[in-house]
Amino acid sequence: MTKMLDPSQFDRIFGSLEPFPYNRAFAQHLEASRRSLEGFLFIDRVLKALNLSKATSHYPPKSKDALRQLYEHICESKNATIHHKLSVVYYIILDIDEQNGSSQAEAYSQRASIPKKYKIFMKGLWHMDALQFDLALQYLTHPSLQPDFVDDIITVLVRHAKNDDYSLPLAYYHTVQPMIQSSPALELLFDSLARSSVTDAFQFSRSHADFMRRQLFQRLILSVLESANSDGAAEKALDLTSLPFDAQEEKWFKECLDSSEGKRLAVAKDTLLMRRIATGQTGYGGEPGTWAVVLEGVKTGSGGRVQA
């Protein structure tokens, strides 16, 4: 195994490298992906986590000599375990396979005895860097893996969601059930939940301690009301106002809609009214169809209002 990390093994591992796989077009493609992924490829994140800072500046390599330097930096690192270093080399060979139509990576992983879970994880990150997110999740949700780079993965998946389709970040979260460390990643995930299912977002907010629970609960309310002109907005408002709030949530709900942030929304009063009707807190003597008028008011922010 250690021979697989000897600088003298460069030619045996990488072959002739003719034509050089990291040509200008491929290098530009990788740089474009780097910009698209919050300024860092996942291989950048791996190298940083392994304290391989010297190697980071050499990817993507611009020449065969630059690739040799990158490989030597990996080999000589005292900060990473042998399996981690072998996995980084495996990632590089995946690049070469992609460009040359070869299958060297699998052969290398077998010769180097790279554990299967390391291969699965690196293959998933490689697909993330290629912006092939659906393929990436086939690897990153594998049950043998311990979740890593969770916040980065969720952030990327949410920000690359198209047409309000958050199925990929939600599939990743529900399958892996990871711990989310950063507030920005948590908020992005929660917003995805709120846009997809008001009920699921509500239950998610309840899984957190009171301070964060209140923040997420208010975020859910504002998310529903701020989308008042979108398709399905009235139905989401009905879902929101029909939720089984406890006494604390009932208080937070009213405080949120009575706050300066809530009052700026044209549908705040309608939403409070809908809650009162849903919980039987108001005498309701309007004309037939008035409920629909309230729903339409939530959807458009205009039209008739029903006074309590």
C-alpha positions, 0 to 999 in steps of 0.5 A: 500500500505504501508503494502506492504513495511513493513519488517514484511510482508516479509513472506507474500510477498515472501512465503516459498522460498523453494527451494531458487530461487537464487541457485548457478546456477541462481546466476552464470547466473545473474553474467554472465549477469552482465558482459555481460551488461557492468558490471551492470545489469539494476536492479543495475542501478535502485538501484543506481538511487534510491540511494539504494546503500546498496541494490545493494551489496545484489543482487543477494541474496545468502540466504533467510537471504540475501534476507530479508536484501535486502528487509529491505534496500528497505523498509527503504530507505528514498530516493525512492518513494513508487512506486519505492520501490514497483517496485524493489520488483516486479522485485525480485518477477519476478526472483522468478516466473522465477525460481519456475514457479509461478505467484506471481509477478502479484498478488503482483502488484495488491495487492500493486496497482503498477501503470501499467507503473511501471510494464511495465518498470520493466518487460522490464528491467528484460528482458534486464537483462535476455538478452531477448532483443526482449521481452524487447523492447515489454515493453520498447517501450510502449507509456505510458513510459517516456524514461529512461536509454536510453543511457544504453539500446542503448549501450547494444542493439548495442553491442549485435547485431549479424551479423551486424543486428541492427534492435533492437537498431534502432527499439528502437530509432525510436519508442521511439525517445529519447534524447541521452545524452552521446557521446559514445551512440550517436556514437554507434547509429550512426554507427548502422544507417550508417551500415544499411542506409547511407541515414538515417544516413545522415539525422540523422547527419543533426538533430544536431548542426553544431559541432556535425553535422560535426563530425557525417557527417565525421564519416559516410564518414569514416564508408562507406570507412572503410567497402570497402571490405564488401558486398554491399560496392560499393552500399553504396559508391554510396549512399554516393556520391549521397547524396544532400550535401549543400555547407557546407557538400560539403566542409566537404566531401572534407576536410575529404577525403583530411585529413590524416585520409581520405588519409590513405584509399585506396578508398579516391580518387575513392570516390572523383571521384565518387562525381565529376561524380555524381554532373556533375563536370567532363568531363567523356570520359572513356570507357563503363563500367569505372563507374563499374571499379570505383565502383569496386575500391571502393569495393576492394581498388584496380584495375583501377582508372579513372583520372579526 
